[in-house]
Amino acid sequence: MTTVAAYAAPAAKAPLERTTIERRPVGEHDVLIEIKFAGICHSDIHQAREGWGEAIFPMVPGHEIAGIVTEVGTGVTKFAVGDRVGVGCMVDSCRECENCRAGLEQYCTQGNVGTYNAVGKDGEPTYGGYSTHIVVDEAFTVRIPEGLALDEAAPLLCAGITTYSPLKHWNAGPGKKVAVVGMGGLGHMGVKIAHALGAEVTVLSQSLRKKDDGLKLGADHYYATSDPKTFQELRGSFDLILSTVSAPLDLDTFLSLLKTDGAFVNVGAPEEPVSLNLFSVIGGRKTLAGSGIGGIQETQEMLDFCAEHGFGAEIELISAGEINEAYERVLNSDVRYRFVIDVATI
């Protein structure tokens, strides 16, 4: 076991504080990663504050991890010391079920093992990226292409893949009209990726405050959802709507914006249930769906895609001592567009 420095929430809703944790020895198929940067995802806040249910404490959040391999197990074939790598939202799965065999480890029927706030196959709690090092099986580690800066790549491991996967699955591309609800950590990546895929992109945000940013990142149109005229004007407009917000929406109103056979896909996860009038999907044969991250192969594909198109996330680099302040700023939508921790400051 190796003792490493980390930032942890000692209890639900408690401020995060500097501490130490134990990392397992490097096994046959493991890589030891010196973490350089870790993104702050809204999921970290939901879990550290038990918004999604009972959690495991102390908790070291962080599932947007970018770093350098410093040691490899004897059986490792994918990576070598010095490689630039990333780790996303999961660090293991059963690897045997139908979904795992199809490269959909995120939907493992046994449940995948989360990078933090989970229990690994060894029975020990998992700890995430707000720490100096992590030991991960090579099968759940991805390569960060040379064209991507590590700090801008870190948020791609959640925000990037969480938007890339549904955009690909629902065939966003030339000739398709795609709307992205919310212009935050996930939303800004949704805009960049949908634009790079060739779709016509509209942002639906509460206000026009970030309109200039949205257009600069690739949106063709930008509307305020606080303006009732938006919903009249855009009725029946979209093939695909990607909702990235974690606040409950008036689904019936948003579903009215879809074309016949259109899909409204949720990747933001509100803490409370939402209601729906089923006539909103029956009329127009519409789909209300959800999507969760992506498999390992698709995550690698996403990183390669972003590198090829020359973009990472828009980030604000912070020190570890600013994590608690950053959490409050995320809740106030005061970040453009992803906080990333400089792990050297831990």
Long-range contacts (C-beta under 8 A, 24 or more apart in sequence): 1-25, 2-133, 4-131, 4-132, 4-133, 5-131, 5-132, 5-346, 6-60, 6-127, 6-130, 6-131, 6-132, 6-346, 7-60, 7-130, 7-131, 7-320, 7-323, 7-341, 7-346, 8-57, 8-58, 8-59, 8-60, 8-127, 8-130, 9-48, 9-57, 9-58, 9-59, 9-61, 10-57, 10-58, 11-57, 11-58, 12-48, 12-49, 12-50, 12-55, 12-57, 13-48, 13-49, 13-50, 15-324, 16-48, 16-61, 16-130, 16-323, 16-324, 16-327, 18-320, 18-346, 19-58, 21-58, 21-60, 21-127, 21-131, 23-127, 23-133, 23-134, 23-135, 24-122, 24-124, 24-135, 25-135, 26-71, 26-72, 26-73, 26-135, 27-73, 27-135, 27-137, 28-73, 28-74, 28-75, 28-76, 29-73, 29-75, 29-76, 29-137, 29-138, 29-139, 30-72, 30-73, 30-76, 30-135, 30-136, 30-137, 30-138, 31-69, 31-71, 31-72, 31-73, 31-76, 31-79, 31-85, 31-135, 31-136, 31-137, 31-138, 31-141, 32-69, 32-70, 32-71, 32-72, 32-133, 32-134, 32-135, 33-65, 33-67, 33-68, 33-69, 33-70, 33-85, 33-87, 33-133, 33-134, 33-135, 33-136, 33-141, 34-67, 34-68, 34-69, 34-70, 34-132, 34-133, 35-65, 35-66, 35-67, 35-129, 35-131, 35-132, 35-133, 35-134, 35-343, 36-66, 36-67, 36-68, 36-150, 36-151, 36-342, 36-343, 36-344, 37-65, 37-66, 37-67, 37-150, 37-151, 37-153, 37-154, 37-317, 37-340, 37-341, 37-342, 37-343, 38-62, 38-64, 38-65, 38-66, 38-128, 38-129, 38-130, 38-131, 38-154, 38-340, 38-341, 38-343, 39-64, 39-129, 39-154, 39-155, 39-157, 39-158, 39-159, 39-185, 39-313, 39-315, 39-338, 39-339, 39-340, 39-341, 40-64, 40-323, 40-326, 40-327, 40-330, 40-338, 40-339, 40-340, 40-341, 41-155, 41-158, 41-159, 41-185, 42-184, 42-185, 42-186, 42-246, 42-268, 42-330, 43-89, 43-158, 43-269, 44-128, 44-327, 45-327, 45-330, 45-331, 46-246, 46-269, 46-271, 47-116, 47-117, 48-327, 51-271, 52-269, 52-271, 55-117, 56-117, 56-118, 56-119, 56-125, 59-116, 59-117, 59-127, 60-116, 60-127, 60-128, 60-129, 60-130, 60-131, 61-116, 61-117, 61-128, 61-129, 61-130, 62-115, 62-116, 62-128, 62-129, 62-130, 62-131, 62-341, 63-87, 63-88, 63-89, 63-90, 63-114, 63-115, 63-116, 63-128, 63-129, 63-157, 63-158, 64-88, 64-129, 64-154, 64-155, 64-156, 64-157, 64-158, 64-159, 64-338, 64-340, 65-115, 65-128, 65-129, 65-134, 65-154, 65-157, 66-144, 66-150, 66-151, 66-153, 66-154, 66-157, 67-134, 67-150, 67-343, 70-133, 72-138, 73-138, 76-138, 77-138, 78-138, 78-139, 78-141, 78-143, 79-138, 79-141, 79-143, 83-143, 84-143, 84-144, 84-146, 84-150, 85-141, 85-142, 85-143, 85-144, 86-141, 86-142, 86-143, 86-144, 86-153, 86-154, 86-156, 86-157, 86-299, 86-303, 87-115, 87-129, 87-134, 87-136, 87-140, 87-141, 87-142, 87-157, 88-115, 88-142, 88-157, 88-158, 88-161, 88-293, 88-299, 89-114, 89-115, 89-157, 89-158, 89-293, 90-114, 90-115, 90-140, 90-293, 91-115, 91-120, 91-126, 91-136, 91-137, 91-140, 92-120, 92-121, 92-137, 92-140, 93-140, 95-139, 102-295, 103-295, 103-296, 103-297, 103-298, 104-295, 105-140, 105-295, 105-296, 106-292, 106-293, 106-294, 106-295, 107-292, 129-341, 129-343, 130-320, 130-323, 130-341, 130-343, 130-346, 131-343, 131-346, 132-343, 132-346, 139-296, 140-296, 142-296, 142-299, 142-300, 142-303, 143-300, 143-303, 144-303, 145-303, 145-304, 145-307, 146-307, 147-307, 147-308, 147-310, 148-303, 148-306, 148-307, 148-312, 149-312, 151-312, 151-315, 151-317, 151-340, 151-342, 152-311, 152-312, 152-313, 152-314, 152-315, 152-340, 153-303, 153-306, 153-312, 153-313, 154-313, 154-315, 154-340, 155-185, 155-189, 155-312, 155-313, 155-315, 155-338, 155-340, 156-189, 156-302, 156-303, 156-306, 156-312, 156-313, 157-299, 158-293, 159-185, 159-186, 159-189, 159-313, 159-338, 160-189, 160-193, 160-302, 160-303, 160-306, 160-313, 161-293, 161-294, 161-298, 161-299, 161-302, 162-186, 162-189, 162-267, 162-291, 162-292, 162-293, 162-294, 163-187, 163-189, 163-190, 163-193, 163-194, 163-242, 163-244, 163-267, 164-189, 164-193, 164-294, 164-298, 164-301, 164-302, 164-305, 165-291, 165-293, 165-294, 165-298, 165-302, 166-242, 166-265, 166-267, 166-289, 166-291, 167-193, 167-194, 167-197, 167-199, 167-240, 167-242, 168-197, 168-298, 169-291, 170-239, 170-240, 170-263, 170-265, 172-197, 172-199, 172-240, 173-197, 173-198, 173-199, 174-198, 174-199, 176-200, 176-239, 176-240, 177-202, 177-237, 177-238, 177-239, 177-240, 177-259, 178-202, 178-238, 178-239, 178-240, 178-241, 178-242, 179-203, 179-204, 179-234, 179-237, 179-238, 179-240, 179-241, 179-242, 179-257, 180-204, 180-219, 180-241, 180-242, 180-244, 181-205, 181-225, 181-241, 181-242, 181-243, 181-244, 181-245, 181-249, 181-254, 181-268, 182-243, 182-244, 182-245, 182-268, 183-210, 183-213, 183-214, 183-337, 184-244, 184-245, 184-333, 184-335, 184-337, 185-244, 185-313, 185-330, 185-335, 185-337, 185-338, 186-244, 186-267, 186-268, 187-244, 187-245, 187-337, 188-213, 188-214, 188-217, 188-313, 188-314, 188-336, 188-337, 188-338, 189-313, 189-337, 190-242, 190-244, 191-217, 191-218, 191-219, 192-217, 192-218, 192-306, 192-311, 193-302, 193-305, 193-306, 194-218, 194-242, 195-219, 196-305, 196-309, 196-311, 199-240, 202-234, 202-237, 202-238, 204-230, 204-241, 204-254, 204-257, 210-336, 213-314, 213-336, 213-337, 217-314, 231-256, 231-257, 236-260, 236-284, 238-262, 239-263, 240-265, 241-265, 242-267, 243-267, 243-268, 244-268, 245-270, 246-270, 246-271, 248-272, 248-273, 248-274, 249-274, 251-275, 251-276, 251-280, 251-288, 252-276, 252-277, 252-280, 255-280, 255-281, 255-286, 255-288, 256-280, 258-284, 258-286, 259-284, 260-284, 260-285, 260-286, 261-285, 261-286, 261-287, 262-286, 262-287, 263-287, 263-288, 263-289, 264-288, 264-289, 265-289, 265-290, 265-291, 266-290, 266-291, 267-291, 267-292, 313-337, 313-338, 313-340, 314-338, 315-339, 315-340, 316-340, 317-342, 318-342, 319-345, 320-345, 320-346, 321-345
